[in-house]
Amino acid sequence: MRMTNGILVNTVKRNISRNLYQLGKYDNQLATYKRINKPSDDPVGLVDVLRLSSRLQENAQFQANAADARSWLESTDSA
């Protein structure tokens, strides 16, 4: 296959464009301190993040419920 200057130039431009896109993506990750900034960055990772976030909320609610139960038991015991 014959390689013309046009093919070489288009290949170089495509590679430069792809590298600039990756550079922008990594720059955004550094600026926000987040690996996932939008769902298309890592769909599987996003599911893990949402699952962990849900678990953290459940744990916080459990701790609040335990604190309420303890205060209720203390007030009942003192009565």
PyMOL Python script that loads the backbone (N, CA, C, O; Angstrom):
from pymol import cmd

cmd.read_pdbstr("""\
ATOM      1  N   MET A   1       0.842  -1.177   0.000  1.00  0.00           N
ATOM      2  CA  MET A   1       0.000   0.000   0.000  1.00  0.00           C
ATOM      3  C   MET A   1       0.890   1.244   0.000  1.00  0.00           C
ATOM      4  O   MET A   1       1.910   1.302   0.686  1.00  0.00           O
ATOM      5  N   ARG A   2       0.494   2.184  -0.749  1.00  0.00           N
ATOM      6  CA  ARG A   2       1.280   3.403  -0.888  1.00  0.00           C
ATOM      7  C   ARG A   2       0.876   4.417   0.176  1.00  0.00           C
ATOM      8  O   ARG A   2      -0.311   4.683   0.366  1.00  0.00           O
ATOM      9  N   MET A   3       1.860   4.980   0.866  1.00  0.00           N
ATOM     10  CA  MET A   3       1.622   5.966   1.912  1.00  0.00           C
ATOM     11  C   MET A   3       1.876   7.353   1.346  1.00  0.00           C
ATOM     12  O   MET A   3       3.014   7.708   1.038  1.00  0.00           O
ATOM     13  N   THR A   4       0.828   8.122   1.212  1.00  0.00           N
ATOM     14  CA  THR A   4       0.986   9.477   0.698  1.00  0.00           C
ATOM     15  C   THR A   4       1.152  10.447   1.862  1.00  0.00           C
ATOM     16  O   THR A   4       0.925  10.105   3.023  1.00  0.00           O
ATOM     17  N   ASN A   5       1.549  11.653   1.520  1.00  0.00           N
ATOM     18  CA  ASN A   5       1.704  12.668   2.551  1.00  0.00           C
ATOM     19  C   ASN A   5       0.372  12.962   3.238  1.00  0.00           C
ATOM     20  O   ASN A   5       0.337  13.238   4.437  1.00  0.00           O
ATOM     21  N   GLY A   6      -0.712  12.902   2.488  1.00  0.00           N
ATOM     22  CA  GLY A   6      -2.039  13.152   3.067  1.00  0.00           C
ATOM     23  C   GLY A   6      -2.383  12.133   4.138  1.00  0.00           C
ATOM     24  O   GLY A   6      -2.911  12.488   5.192  1.00  0.00           O
ATOM     25  N   ILE A   7      -2.084  10.862   3.873  1.00  0.00           N
ATOM     26  CA  ILE A   7      -2.351   9.811   4.859  1.00  0.00           C
ATOM     27  C   ILE A   7      -1.506  10.031   6.106  1.00  0.00           C
ATOM     28  O   ILE A   7      -2.007   9.902   7.223  1.00  0.00           O
ATOM     29  N   LEU A   8      -0.252  10.355   5.931  1.00  0.00           N
ATOM     30  CA  LEU A   8       0.637  10.592   7.070  1.00  0.00           C
ATOM     31  C   LEU A   8       0.172  11.790   7.896  1.00  0.00           C
ATOM     32  O   LEU A   8       0.168  11.742   9.126  1.00  0.00           O
ATOM     33  N   VAL A   9      -0.220  12.865   7.211  1.00  0.00           N
ATOM     34  CA  VAL A   9      -0.685  14.063   7.913  1.00  0.00           C
ATOM     35  C   VAL A   9      -1.966  13.769   8.691  1.00  0.00           C
ATOM     36  O   VAL A   9      -2.102  14.182   9.843  1.00  0.00           O
ATOM     37  N   ASN A  10      -2.899  13.061   8.069  1.00  0.00           N
ATOM     38  CA  ASN A  10      -4.148  12.725   8.763  1.00  0.00           C
ATOM     39  C   ASN A  10      -3.901  11.838   9.970  1.00  0.00           C
ATOM     40  O   ASN A  10      -4.548  12.004  11.004  1.00  0.00           O
ATOM     41  N   THR A  11      -2.972  10.899   9.852  1.00  0.00           N
ATOM     42  CA  THR A  11      -2.637  10.033  10.973  1.00  0.00           C
ATOM     43  C   THR A  11      -2.035  10.828  12.121  1.00  0.00           C
ATOM     44  O   THR A  11      -2.388  10.612  13.281  1.00  0.00           O
ATOM     45  N   VAL A  12      -1.133  11.742  11.805  1.00  0.00           N
ATOM     46  CA  VAL A  12      -0.512  12.570  12.838  1.00  0.00           C
ATOM     47  C   VAL A  12      -1.565  13.453  13.511  1.00  0.00           C
ATOM     48  O   VAL A  12      -1.570  13.592  14.734  1.00  0.00           O
ATOM     49  N   LYS A  13      -2.458  14.050  12.711  1.00  0.00           N
ATOM     50  CA  LYS A  13      -3.505  14.908  13.287  1.00  0.00           C
ATOM     51  C   LYS A  13      -4.437  14.110  14.192  1.00  0.00           C
ATOM     52  O   LYS A  13      -4.819  14.584  15.262  1.00  0.00           O
ATOM     53  N   ARG A  14      -4.803  12.910  13.774  1.00  0.00           N
ATOM     54  CA  ARG A  14      -5.676  12.067  14.587  1.00  0.00           C
ATOM     55  C   ARG A  14      -4.998  11.692  15.903  1.00  0.00           C
ATOM     56  O   ARG A  14      -5.638  11.710  16.954  1.00  0.00           O
ATOM     57  N   ASN A  15      -3.715  11.355  15.854  1.00  0.00           N
ATOM     58  CA  ASN A  15      -2.979  11.003  17.068  1.00  0.00           C
ATOM     59  C   ASN A  15      -2.834  12.197  18.007  1.00  0.00           C
ATOM     60  O   ASN A  15      -2.970  12.054  19.222  1.00  0.00           O
ATOM     61  N   ILE A  16      -2.563  13.362  17.453  1.00  0.00           N
ATOM     62  CA  ILE A  16      -2.447  14.573  18.278  1.00  0.00           C
ATOM     63  C   ILE A  16      -3.794  14.883  18.941  1.00  0.00           C
ATOM     64  O   ILE A  16      -3.849  15.216  20.125  1.00  0.00           O
ATOM     65  N   SER A  17      -4.861  14.770  18.176  1.00  0.00           N
ATOM     66  CA  SER A  17      -6.194  15.034  18.722  1.00  0.00           C
ATOM     67  C   SER A  17      -6.532  14.069  19.849  1.00  0.00           C
ATOM     68  O   SER A  17      -7.060  14.479  20.883  1.00  0.00           O
ATOM     69  N   ARG A  18      -6.231  12.790  19.654  1.00  0.00           N
ATOM     70  CA  ARG A  18      -6.499  11.788  20.684  1.00  0.00           C
ATOM     71  C   ARG A  18      -5.675  12.066  21.939  1.00  0.00           C
ATOM     72  O   ARG A  18      -6.178  11.942  23.056  1.00  0.00           O
ATOM     73  N   ASN A  19      -4.411  12.441  21.754  1.00  0.00           N
ATOM     74  CA  ASN A  19      -3.554  12.741  22.903  1.00  0.00           C
ATOM     75  C   ASN A  19      -4.029  13.979  23.655  1.00  0.00           C
ATOM     76  O   ASN A  19      -3.980  14.014  24.885  1.00  0.00           O
ATOM     77  N   LEU A  20      -4.486  14.993  22.928  1.00  0.00           N
ATOM     78  CA  LEU A  20      -5.018  16.188  23.586  1.00  0.00           C
ATOM     79  C   LEU A  20      -6.283  15.872  24.374  1.00  0.00           C
ATOM     80  O   LEU A  20      -6.491  16.420  25.456  1.00  0.00           O
ATOM     81  N   TYR A  21      -7.131  14.989  23.841  1.00  0.00           N
ATOM     82  CA  TYR A  21      -8.336  14.574  24.558  1.00  0.00           C
ATOM     83  C   TYR A  21      -7.953  13.873  25.859  1.00  0.00           C
ATOM     84  O   TYR A  21      -8.515  14.167  26.914  1.00  0.00           O
ATOM     85  N   GLN A  22      -6.998  12.946  25.785  1.00  0.00           N
ATOM     86  CA  GLN A  22      -6.553  12.232  26.984  1.00  0.00           C
ATOM     87  C   GLN A  22      -5.928  13.200  27.992  1.00  0.00           C
ATOM     88  O   GLN A  22      -6.159  13.075  29.195  1.00  0.00           O
ATOM     89  N   LEU A  23      -5.151  14.148  27.516  1.00  0.00           N
ATOM     90  CA  LEU A  23      -4.530  15.134  28.390  1.00  0.00           C
ATOM     91  C   LEU A  23      -5.596  15.962  29.107  1.00  0.00           C
ATOM     92  O   LEU A  23      -5.484  16.220  30.306  1.00  0.00           O
ATOM     93  N   GLY A  24      -6.614  16.370  28.382  1.00  0.00           N
ATOM     94  CA  GLY A  24      -7.717  17.116  28.996  1.00  0.00           C
ATOM     95  C   GLY A  24      -8.449  16.305  30.034  1.00  0.00           C
ATOM     96  O   GLY A  24      -8.837  16.819  31.083  1.00  0.00           O
ATOM     97  N   LYS A  25      -8.637  15.027  29.738  1.00  0.00           N
ATOM     98  CA  LYS A  25      -9.316  14.131  30.681  1.00  0.00           C
ATOM     99  C   LYS A  25      -8.504  13.989  31.971  1.00  0.00           C
ATOM    100  O   LYS A  25      -9.059  14.073  33.067  1.00  0.00           O
ATOM    101  N   TYR A  26      -7.203  13.775  31.843  1.00  0.00           N
ATOM    102  CA  TYR A  26      -6.358  13.622  33.029  1.00  0.00           C
ATOM    103  C   TYR A  26      -6.208  14.939  33.786  1.00  0.00           C
ATOM    104  O   TYR A  26      -6.111  14.944  35.014  1.00  0.00           O
ATOM    105  N   ASP A  27      -6.190  16.050  33.059  1.00  0.00           N
ATOM    106  CA  ASP A  27      -6.119  17.358  33.701  1.00  0.00           C
ATOM    107  C   ASP A  27      -7.378  17.600  34.534  1.00  0.00           C
ATOM    108  O   ASP A  27      -7.302  18.133  35.641  1.00  0.00           O
ATOM    109  N   ASN A  28      -8.523  17.211  34.003  1.00  0.00           N
ATOM    110  CA  ASN A  28      -9.779  17.353  34.734  1.00  0.00           C
ATOM    111  C   ASN A  28      -9.785  16.473  35.987  1.00  0.00           C
ATOM    112  O   ASN A  28     -10.264  16.894  37.040  1.00  0.00           O
ATOM    113  N   GLN A  29      -9.258  15.261  35.874  1.00  0.00           N
ATOM    114  CA  GLN A  29      -9.181  14.375  37.031  1.00  0.00           C
ATOM    115  C   GLN A  29      -8.289  14.972  38.110  1.00  0.00           C
ATOM    116  O   GLN A  29      -8.615  14.897  39.295  1.00  0.00           O
ATOM    117  N   LEU A  30      -7.175  15.559  37.716  1.00  0.00           N
ATOM    118  CA  LEU A  30      -6.284  16.192  38.684  1.00  0.00           C
ATOM    119  C   LEU A  30      -6.928  17.409  39.330  1.00  0.00           C
ATOM    120  O   LEU A  30      -6.755  17.642  40.526  1.00  0.00           O
ATOM    121  N   ALA A  31      -7.665  18.180  38.551  1.00  0.00           N
ATOM    122  CA  ALA A  31      -8.276  19.402  39.072  1.00  0.00           C
ATOM    123  C   ALA A  31      -9.404  19.105  40.053  1.00  0.00           C
ATOM    124  O   ALA A  31      -9.592  19.842  41.021  1.00  0.00           O
ATOM    125  N   THR A  32     -10.159  18.028  39.811  1.00  0.00           N
ATOM    126  CA  THR A  32     -11.313  17.725  40.659  1.00  0.00           C
ATOM    127  C   THR A  32     -11.013  16.676  41.724  1.00  0.00           C
ATOM    128  O   THR A  32     -11.839  16.437  42.604  1.00  0.00           O
ATOM    129  N   TYR A  33      -9.848  16.053  41.655  1.00  0.00           N
ATOM    130  CA  TYR A  33      -9.484  14.957  42.560  1.00  0.00           C
ATOM    131  C   TYR A  33     -10.471  13.797  42.466  1.00  0.00           C
ATOM    132  O   TYR A  33     -10.654  13.060  43.435  1.00  0.00           O
ATOM    133  N   LYS A  34     -11.104  13.631  41.313  1.00  0.00           N
ATOM    134  CA  LYS A  34     -12.057  12.541  41.100  1.00  0.00           C
ATOM    135  C   LYS A  34     -11.667  11.789  39.836  1.00  0.00           C
ATOM    136  O   LYS A  34     -11.315  12.382  38.817  1.00  0.00           O
ATOM    137  N   ARG A  35     -11.740  10.463  39.933  1.00  0.00           N
ATOM    138  CA  ARG A  35     -11.441   9.650  38.754  1.00  0.00           C
ATOM    139  C   ARG A  35     -12.651   9.588  37.827  1.00  0.00           C
ATOM    140  O   ARG A  35     -12.502   9.487  36.609  1.00  0.00           O
ATOM    141  N   ILE A  36     -13.848   9.648  38.407  1.00  0.00           N
ATOM    142  CA  ILE A  36     -15.074   9.582  37.625  1.00  0.00           C
ATOM    143  C   ILE A  36     -15.786  10.926  37.740  1.00  0.00           C
ATOM    144  O   ILE A  36     -16.297  11.271  38.806  1.00  0.00           O
ATOM    145  N   ASN A  37     -15.819  11.678  36.657  1.00  0.00           N
ATOM    146  CA  ASN A  37     -16.475  12.975  36.653  1.00  0.00           C
ATOM    147  C   ASN A  37     -17.828  12.941  35.951  1.00  0.00           C
ATOM    148  O   ASN A  37     -18.687  13.782  36.214  1.00  0.00           O
ATOM    149  N   LYS A  38     -18.017  11.984  35.070  1.00  0.00           N
ATOM    150  CA  LYS A  38     -19.290  11.801  34.386  1.00  0.00           C
ATOM    151  C   LYS A  38     -19.477  10.303  34.165  1.00  0.00           C
ATOM    152  O   LYS A  38     -18.492   9.566  34.119  1.00  0.00           O
ATOM    153  N   PRO A  39     -20.695   9.844  34.030  1.00  0.00           N
ATOM    154  CA  PRO A  39     -20.951   8.405  33.928  1.00  0.00           C
ATOM    155  C   PRO A  39     -20.192   7.708  32.807  1.00  0.00           C
ATOM    156  O   PRO A  39     -19.849   6.533  32.944  1.00  0.00           O
ATOM    157  N   SER A  40     -19.923   8.389  31.716  1.00  0.00           N
ATOM    158  CA  SER A  40     -19.243   7.734  30.600  1.00  0.00           C
ATOM    159  C   SER A  40     -17.756   7.516  30.866  1.00  0.00           C
ATOM    160  O   SER A  40     -17.104   6.782  30.124  1.00  0.00           O
ATOM    161  N   ASP A  41     -17.202   8.146  31.923  1.00  0.00           N
ATOM    162  CA  ASP A  41     -15.794   7.926  32.242  1.00  0.00           C
ATOM    163  C   ASP A  41     -15.533   6.477  32.629  1.00  0.00           C
ATOM    164  O   ASP A  41     -14.550   5.879  32.192  1.00  0.00           O
ATOM    165  N   ASP A  42     -16.417   5.911  33.452  1.00  0.00           N
ATOM    166  CA  ASP A  42     -16.254   4.525  33.899  1.00  0.00           C
ATOM    167  C   ASP A  42     -17.601   4.020  34.414  1.00  0.00           C
ATOM    168  O   ASP A  42     -17.876   4.134  35.608  1.00  0.00           O
ATOM    169  N   PRO A  43     -18.448   3.465  33.541  1.00  0.00           N
ATOM    170  CA  PRO A  43     -19.784   3.029  33.963  1.00  0.00           C
ATOM    171  C   PRO A  43     -19.757   1.990  35.076  1.00  0.00           C
ATOM    172  O   PRO A  43     -20.570   2.057  35.997  1.00  0.00           O
ATOM    173  N   VAL A  44     -18.844   1.042  35.007  1.00  0.00           N
ATOM    174  CA  VAL A  44     -18.769  -0.002  36.037  1.00  0.00           C
ATOM    175  C   VAL A  44     -18.306   0.607  37.359  1.00  0.00           C
ATOM    176  O   VAL A  44     -18.833   0.273  38.420  1.00  0.00           O
ATOM    177  N   GLY A  45     -17.330   1.491  37.293  1.00  0.00           N
ATOM    178  CA  GLY A  45     -16.862   2.165  38.503  1.00  0.00           C
ATOM    179  C   GLY A  45     -17.944   3.023  39.121  1.00  0.00           C
ATOM    180  O   GLY A  45     -18.027   3.134  40.344  1.00  0.00           O
ATOM    181  N   LEU A  46     -18.782   3.635  38.283  1.00  0.00           N
ATOM    182  CA  LEU A  46     -19.872   4.460  38.784  1.00  0.00           C
ATOM    183  C   LEU A  46     -20.867   3.616  39.576  1.00  0.00           C
ATOM    184  O   LEU A  46     -21.368   4.061  40.608  1.00  0.00           O
ATOM    185  N   VAL A  47     -21.154   2.421  39.110  1.00  0.00           N
ATOM    186  CA  VAL A  47     -22.055   1.533  39.834  1.00  0.00           C
ATOM    187  C   VAL A  47     -21.469   1.212  41.211  1.00  0.00           C
ATOM    188  O   VAL A  47     -22.193   1.206  42.207  1.00  0.00           O
ATOM    189  N   ASP A  48     -20.179   0.949  41.269  1.00  0.00           N
ATOM    190  CA  ASP A  48     -19.526   0.683  42.552  1.00  0.00           C
ATOM    191  C   ASP A  48     -19.604   1.889  43.481  1.00  0.00           C
ATOM    192  O   ASP A  48     -19.860   1.744  44.676  1.00  0.00           O
ATOM    193  N   VAL A  49     -19.385   3.074  42.928  1.00  0.00           N
ATOM    194  CA  VAL A  49     -19.451   4.299  43.729  1.00  0.00           C
ATOM    195  C   VAL A  49     -20.857   4.495  44.283  1.00  0.00           C
ATOM    196  O   VAL A  49     -21.017   4.822  45.459  1.00  0.00           O
ATOM    197  N   LEU A  50     -21.871   4.301  43.456  1.00  0.00           N
ATOM    198  CA  LEU A  50     -23.250   4.466  43.907  1.00  0.00           C
ATOM    199  C   LEU A  50     -23.613   3.427  44.969  1.00  0.00           C
ATOM    200  O   LEU A  50     -24.324   3.737  45.925  1.00  0.00           O
ATOM    201  N   ARG A  51     -23.132   2.210  44.801  1.00  0.00           N
ATOM    202  CA  ARG A  51     -23.406   1.161  45.782  1.00  0.00           C
ATOM    203  C   ARG A  51     -22.751   1.502  47.128  1.00  0.00           C
ATOM    204  O   ARG A  51     -23.375   1.358  48.179  1.00  0.00           O
ATOM    205  N   LEU A  52     -21.496   1.953  47.089  1.00  0.00           N
ATOM    206  CA  LEU A  52     -20.813   2.324  48.330  1.00  0.00           C
ATOM    207  C   LEU A  52     -21.464   3.533  48.989  1.00  0.00           C
ATOM    208  O   LEU A  52     -21.580   3.587  50.214  1.00  0.00           O
ATOM    209  N   SER A  53     -21.884   4.489  48.193  1.00  0.00           N
ATOM    210  CA  SER A  53     -22.567   5.667  48.732  1.00  0.00           C
ATOM    211  C   SER A  53     -23.857   5.265  49.444  1.00  0.00           C
ATOM    212  O   SER A  53     -24.175   5.778  50.516  1.00  0.00           O
ATOM    213  N   SER A  54     -24.583   4.351  48.839  1.00  0.00           N
ATOM    214  CA  SER A  54     -25.819   3.853  49.453  1.00  0.00           C
ATOM    215  C   SER A  54     -25.522   3.149  50.776  1.00  0.00           C
ATOM    216  O   SER A  54     -26.245   3.333  51.755  1.00  0.00           O
ATOM    217  N   ARG A  55     -24.471   2.350  50.805  1.00  0.00           N
ATOM    218  CA  ARG A  55     -24.095   1.667  52.043  1.00  0.00           C
ATOM    219  C   ARG A  55     -23.708   2.652  53.142  1.00  0.00           C
ATOM    220  O   ARG A  55     -24.049   2.452  54.307  1.00  0.00           O
ATOM    221  N   LEU A  56     -22.995   3.717  52.771  1.00  0.00           N
ATOM    222  CA  LEU A  56     -22.617   4.739  53.752  1.00  0.00           C
ATOM    223  C   LEU A  56     -23.856   5.421  54.331  1.00  0.00           C
ATOM    224  O   LEU A  56     -23.908   5.687  55.532  1.00  0.00           O
ATOM    225  N   GLN A  57     -24.843   5.704  53.498  1.00  0.00           N
ATOM    226  CA  GLN A  57     -26.084   6.306  53.985  1.00  0.00           C
ATOM    227  C   GLN A  57     -26.830   5.354  54.904  1.00  0.00           C
ATOM    228  O   GLN A  57     -27.394   5.777  55.914  1.00  0.00           O
ATOM    229  N   GLU A  58     -26.837   4.068  54.561  1.00  0.00           N
ATOM    230  CA  GLU A  58     -27.486   3.072  55.418  1.00  0.00           C
ATOM    231  C   GLU A  58     -26.799   3.002  56.779  1.00  0.00           C
ATOM    232  O   GLU A  58     -27.467   2.930  57.811  1.00  0.00           O
ATOM    233  N   ASN A  59     -25.471   3.023  56.783  1.00  0.00           N
ATOM    234  CA  ASN A  59     -24.731   2.975  58.044  1.00  0.00           C
ATOM    235  C   ASN A  59     -24.995   4.213  58.890  1.00  0.00           C
ATOM    236  O   ASN A  59     -25.140   4.112  60.108  1.00  0.00           O
ATOM    237  N   ALA A  60     -25.057   5.366  58.262  1.00  0.00           N
ATOM    238  CA  ALA A  60     -25.346   6.593  59.001  1.00  0.00           C
ATOM    239  C   ALA A  60     -26.736   6.533  59.622  1.00  0.00           C
ATOM    240  O   ALA A  60     -26.925   6.954  60.763  1.00  0.00           O
ATOM    241  N   GLN A  61     -27.700   6.016  58.887  1.00  0.00           N
ATOM    242  CA  GLN A  61     -29.057   5.876  59.426  1.00  0.00           C
ATOM    243  C   GLN A  61     -29.085   4.865  60.562  1.00  0.00           C
ATOM    244  O   GLN A  61     -29.781   5.077  61.556  1.00  0.00           O
ATOM    245  N   PHE A  62     -28.345   3.776  60.434  1.00  0.00           N
ATOM    246  CA  PHE A  62     -28.269   2.783  61.496  1.00  0.00           C
ATOM    247  C   PHE A  62     -27.687   3.397  62.767  1.00  0.00           C
ATOM    248  O   PHE A  62     -28.196   3.152  63.861  1.00  0.00           O
ATOM    249  N   GLN A  63     -26.634   4.186  62.634  1.00  0.00           N
ATOM    250  CA  GLN A  63     -26.034   4.834  63.808  1.00  0.00           C
ATOM    251  C   GLN A  63     -27.007   5.816  64.451  1.00  0.00           C
ATOM    252  O   GLN A  63     -27.082   5.903  65.677  1.00  0.00           O
ATOM    253  N   ALA A  64     -27.750   6.554  63.634  1.00  0.00           N
ATOM    254  CA  ALA A  64     -28.746   7.482  64.178  1.00  0.00           C
ATOM    255  C   ALA A  64     -29.839   6.719  64.909  1.00  0.00           C
ATOM    256  O   ALA A  64     -30.277   7.139  65.980  1.00  0.00           O
ATOM    257  N   ASN A  65     -30.283   5.601  64.341  1.00  0.00           N
ATOM    258  CA  ASN A  65     -31.314   4.788  64.998  1.00  0.00           C
ATOM    259  C   ASN A  65     -30.809   4.221  66.312  1.00  0.00           C
ATOM    260  O   ASN A  65     -31.544   4.189  67.299  1.00  0.00           O
ATOM    261  N   ALA A  66     -29.564   3.774  66.333  1.00  0.00           N
ATOM    262  CA  ALA A  66     -28.986   3.224  67.561  1.00  0.00           C
ATOM    263  C   ALA A  66     -28.874   4.304  68.633  1.00  0.00           C
ATOM    264  O   ALA A  66     -29.137   4.037  69.805  1.00  0.00           O
ATOM    265  N   ALA A  67     -28.489   5.513  68.249  1.00  0.00           N
ATOM    266  CA  ALA A  67     -28.393   6.613  69.216  1.00  0.00           C
ATOM    267  C   ALA A  67     -29.773   6.970  69.761  1.00  0.00           C
ATOM    268  O   ALA A  67     -29.908   7.239  70.955  1.00  0.00           O
ATOM    269  N   ASP A  68     -30.794   6.977  68.916  1.00  0.00           N
ATOM    270  CA  ASP A  68     -32.157   7.253  69.382  1.00  0.00           C
ATOM    271  C   ASP A  68     -32.637   6.173  70.340  1.00  0.00           C
ATOM    272  O   ASP A  68     -33.243   6.470  71.369  1.00  0.00           O
ATOM    273  N   ALA A  69     -32.366   4.928  70.000  1.00  0.00           N
ATOM    274  CA  ALA A  69     -32.787   3.822  70.866  1.00  0.00           C
ATOM    275  C   ALA A  69     -32.076   3.895  72.213  1.00  0.00           C
ATOM    276  O   ALA A  69     -32.681   3.637  73.254  1.00  0.00           O
ATOM    277  N   ARG A  70     -30.815   4.240  72.193  1.00  0.00           N
ATOM    278  CA  ARG A  70     -30.064   4.337  73.450  1.00  0.00           C
ATOM    279  C   ARG A  70     -30.626   5.449  74.336  1.00  0.00           C
ATOM    280  O   ARG A  70     -30.811   5.257  75.538  1.00  0.00           O
ATOM    281  N   SER A  71     -30.894   6.605  73.742  1.00  0.00           N
ATOM    282  CA  SER A  71     -31.441   7.705  74.540  1.00  0.00           C
ATOM    283  C   SER A  71     -32.836   7.363  75.055  1.00  0.00           C
ATOM    284  O   SER A  71     -33.197   7.730  76.172  1.00  0.00           O
ATOM    285  N   TRP A  72     -33.619   6.658  74.236  1.00  0.00           N
ATOM    286  CA  TRP A  72     -34.948   6.237  74.692  1.00  0.00           C
ATOM    287  C   TRP A  72     -34.825   5.268  75.862  1.00  0.00           C
ATOM    288  O   TRP A  72     -35.558   5.381  76.845  1.00  0.00           O
ATOM    289  N   LEU A  73     -33.887   4.303  75.759  1.00  0.00           N
ATOM    290  CA  LEU A  73     -33.691   3.356  76.860  1.00  0.00           C
ATOM    291  C   LEU A  73     -33.190   4.046  78.127  1.00  0.00           C
ATOM    292  O   LEU A  73     -33.605   3.687  79.228  1.00  0.00           O
ATOM    293  N   GLU A  74     -32.306   5.028  77.984  1.00  0.00           N
ATOM    294  CA  GLU A  74     -31.815   5.742  79.149  1.00  0.00           C
ATOM    295  C   GLU A  74     -32.911   6.533  79.827  1.00  0.00           C
ATOM    296  O   GLU A  74     -32.993   6.567  81.055  1.00  0.00           O
ATOM    297  N   SER A  75     -33.769   7.181  79.016  1.00  0.00           N
ATOM    298  CA  SER A  75     -34.856   7.934  79.622  1.00  0.00           C
ATOM    299  C   SER A  75     -35.898   7.022  80.260  1.00  0.00           C
ATOM    300  O   SER A  75     -36.482   7.371  81.286  1.00  0.00           O
ATOM    301  N   THR A  76     -36.134   5.859  79.661  1.00  0.00           N
ATOM    302  CA  THR A  76     -37.059   4.886  80.228  1.00  0.00           C
ATOM    303  C   THR A  76     -36.494   4.313  81.523  1.00  0.00           C
ATOM    304  O   THR A  76     -37.226   4.112  82.492  1.00  0.00           O
ATOM    305  N   ASP A  77     -35.188   4.052  81.534  1.00  0.00           N
ATOM    306  CA  ASP A  77     -34.546   3.496  82.712  1.00  0.00           C
ATOM    307  C   ASP A  77     -34.560   4.491  83.868  1.00  0.00           C
ATOM    308  O   ASP A  77     -34.752   4.094  85.018  1.00  0.00           O
ATOM    309  N   SER A  78     -34.365   5.751  83.590  1.00  0.00           N
ATOM    310  CA  SER A  78     -34.356   6.759  84.654  1.00  0.00           C
ATOM    311  C   SER A  78     -35.760   7.029  85.183  1.00  0.00           C
ATOM    312  O   SER A  78     -35.926   7.478  86.317  1.00  0.00           O
ATOM    313  N   ALA A  79     -36.765   6.756  84.363  1.00  0.00           N
ATOM    314  CA  ALA A  79     -38.155   6.943  84.819  1.00  0.00           C
ATOM    315  C   ALA A  79     -38.509   5.770  85.685  1.00  0.00           C
ATOM    316  O   ALA A  79     -39.628   5.692  86.192  1.00  0.00           O
TER     317      ALA A  79
END
""", "prot")
cmd.dss("prot")
cmd.show_as("cartoon", "prot")
cmd.util.cbc("prot")
cmd.orient("prot")
